[in-house]
Amino acid sequence: MNIIFYFFAILCGVANSIQSGVNAELRKSIQNPIYSAIISFCIGLITLILITPFFREPIPSLASLKSVAWWKWTGGLLGAFFVTTVILSIQKIGSANMLALIVAGQLITAMTLDHFGLLGFKVHPISLMRIIGGIVTVVGVYMIVKN
């Protein structure tokens, strides 16, 4: 087990919370949720272009790009849905509520994907401990949202 990956996972959670607030503030400043999402993705694209040389990965061939199954291209669509939904919702329901509900949705979906080995994930069967953990999380989300 490489602890650095756990650290980065926590860091992603911190970044996600901050990103949600920053994007919501951008929306308030420019008064357009779609353009806020576009700007967010453009900054992300520029960042990825700038860091690409440091990873020294080969550029995919046209043949390999053509052979990719259609559903594997939907990550950007899902990302656009996520960012736009957060921009539209977070000011209405609050940061803690928004992110608690996101975590609950992520956890339930992740446990399902792991259990069945969907989308190329290694199978991690749902156990009693995972079910209890999921229930505790959902109850915690309810307590946060109910307040």
C-alpha positions in Angstrom: 0.0 0.0 0.0 1.5 3.3 -1.1 0.4 6.0 1.4 1.1 8.8 -1.1 -2.0 7.8 -3.1 -4.2 8.1 0.1 -2.7 11.5 0.7 -3.5 12.6 -2.9 -7.1 11.3 -2.5 -7.6 13.5 0.5 -6.0 16.4 -1.3 -8.5 15.8 -4.2 -11.3 16.1 -1.7 -9.9 19.4 -0.4 -9.4 20.7 -4.0 -12.9 19.6 -5.0 -14.5 21.6 -2.1 -12.4 24.7 -3.0 -13.1 24.3 -6.7 -16.8 24.2 -6.1 -16.7 27.5 -4.2 -14.4 29.2 -6.7 -16.5 28.2 -9.6 -19.7 29.4 -7.8 -18.0 32.7 -7.2 -16.9 32.9 -10.8 -20.6 32.4 -11.8 -21.7 35.2 -9.5 -19.0 37.5 -11.0 -19.8 36.8 -14.7 -23.5 35.9 -14.1 -23.4 32.9 -16.4 -23.2 29.3 -15.2 -22.3 27.8 -18.6 -19.5 30.3 -19.3 -18.2 29.7 -15.8 -17.9 26.0 -16.5 -16.3 26.7 -19.9 -13.7 29.0 -18.3 -13.0 26.3 -15.6 -12.5 23.7 -18.2 -10.3 26.0 -20.4 -8.0 26.7 -17.4 -7.9 23.0 -16.7 -7.0 22.3 -20.4 -4.3 24.9 -20.4 -2.9 23.4 -17.2 -2.8 19.9 -18.7 -1.1 21.2 -21.8 1.5 22.9 -19.7 2.3 19.8 -17.5 2.1 17.3 -20.4 5.9 17.5 -21.2 6.8 16.5 -17.6 5.0 13.1 -18.0 6.9 12.1 -21.2 4.0 10.0 -22.4 3.6 9.3 -26.1 0.9 11.0 -28.1 -1.8 8.4 -28.9 -2.0 7.3 -32.5 -5.0 8.1 -34.7 -5.6 4.3 -35.0 -5.8 3.9 -31.2 -8.1 6.9 -30.9 -10.4 5.5 -33.5 -10.6 2.1 -31.8 -11.8 3.6 -28.5 -15.4 2.5 -27.6 -17.9 5.3 -27.7 -18.7 5.3 -24.0 -15.1 5.8 -23.1 -15.4 9.4 -24.5 -18.2 10.3 -22.0 -15.8 11.3 -19.2 -15.8 14.9 -20.4 -19.6 14.9 -20.7 -19.8 13.7 -17.1 -17.3 16.3 -16.0 -19.2 19.0 -17.7 -22.4 17.8 -16.0 -20.7 17.7 -12.6 -19.1 21.2 -12.8 -22.2 22.9 -14.2 -24.5 21.2 -11.6 -22.2 22.3 -8.8 -22.0 25.9 -10.2 -25.8 26.0 -10.4 -26.6 24.3 -7.1 -23.9 25.1 -4.4 -25.1 28.6 -3.7 -28.6 27.4 -3.3 -28.1 24.4 -1.0 -24.7 25.3 0.6 -21.2 23.8 0.3 -21.5 21.2 3.1 -24.9 19.9 1.7 -23.7 19.8 -1.9 -20.5 18.0 -1.1 -22.1 15.6 1.4 -24.6 14.6 -1.2 -21.9 14.2 -3.8 -19.9 12.0 -1.5 -22.9 9.8 -0.8 -23.6 9.5 -4.6 -19.9 8.7 -5.2 -19.7 6.1 -2.5 -22.8 4.2 -3.5 -21.7 4.2 -7.1 -18.1 3.3 -6.3 -19.2 0.4 -4.1 -21.4 -0.9 -7.0 -18.7 -0.5 -9.6 -16.2 -2.2 -7.3 -18.5 -5.1 -6.4 -19.3 -6.0 -10.0 -15.9 -4.9 -11.5 -17.6 -2.5 -13.9 -15.6 0.0 -16.0 -12.5 -2.0 -15.6 -12.2 -1.8 -11.9 -10.8 -4.7 -9.9 -13.5 -6.6 -8.1 -13.9 -5.7 -4.5 -17.0 -7.5 -3.2 -19.4 -5.7 -1.0 -18.9 -6.9 2.5 -20.8 -6.4 5.7 -18.3 -3.7 6.8 -18.7 -1.9 3.5 -22.4 -2.0 3.8 -22.2 -0.6 7.4 -19.8 2.1 6.2 -22.1 3.1 3.4 -25.1 3.2 5.8 -23.1 5.3 8.3 -22.1 7.7 5.5 -25.7 8.0 4.2 -26.9 8.7 7.8 -24.1 11.3 8.2 -25.1 12.9 4.9 -28.8 13.0 6.2 -27.6 14.6 9.4 -25.7 17.3 7.5 -28.5 18.0 5.0 -31.3 17.9 7.6 -29.6 20.7 9.6 
